[in-house]
């Protein structure tokens, strides 16, 4: 007999690959089942209509997704996990880490991680002598302030991972990438601390959606 609506995306992906699936069908495969009233594809379509496209969905928590009709704990958790897999794929690099020679190299790595975050998140990238990535550490999440970002934690991460230099980055959920006075103060503290420990701060990137500002480009790496 005919396949149930929820099974059709499974058959399509098996026969033709995931590229042929609509956004709603991809969501249907993630959430696996519909409700009595609506198929999984219907739920996917409704979620996209109400919550917005994938880049908006990617920033939502389980609690936020549960507010949408038909999306309970299990479906919300599956969606959040799927979005996180997508982020980790974008972040992963086979073999040695990517080389960071100019700010746009760093932005290409960091924007997929931070663009959709609804909380400020402060990242430390530890580099080796070739400017290849050795480690990526999320130092803090919440309001970023000089009192919360301690130079000792930044450079402890660098020392622990045998780093030769560091780059830091954080996001502005407001959408404005211009550095605040607090951002400038944090940068100056880290520049000074880097000189003392012999592990220079190469840049501090501020991410706002798909835009970014490089504190190095703006002249803040010399104190």
Number of C-alpha atoms within 10 A of each C-alpha: 3 6 8 9 16 20 17 16 24 18 12 15 16 10 10 10 11 14 10 13 16 14 15 20 24 20 25 27 21 19 23 17 17 19 12 7 8 15 18 25 26 19 24 25 17 17 20 17 11 11 14 12 12 12 13 12 18 20 17 19 14 18 12 13 21 17 11 15 12 20 21 15 13 11 21 23 18 17 24 18 15 16 17 15 12 13 15 13 11 15 15 11 11 6 6 9 15 17 14 20 12 13 19 14 12 22 22 14 15 25 23 20 20 27 22 20 19 15 17 18 21 23 23 22 25 28 26 18 11 11 19 19 22 19 18 19 14 13 17 15 14 11 12 19 13 15 9 15 16 16 19 13 13 23 24 13 20 25 15 10 15 16 23 19 24 27 24 24 24 28 29 24 18 11 14 16 20 16 19 12 9 13 19 16 15 20 25 17 16 27 22 17 19 20 11 10 11 12 20 20 26 22 26 29 29 27 30 22 20 15 15 25 20 23 21 17 13 10 10 16 20 10 9
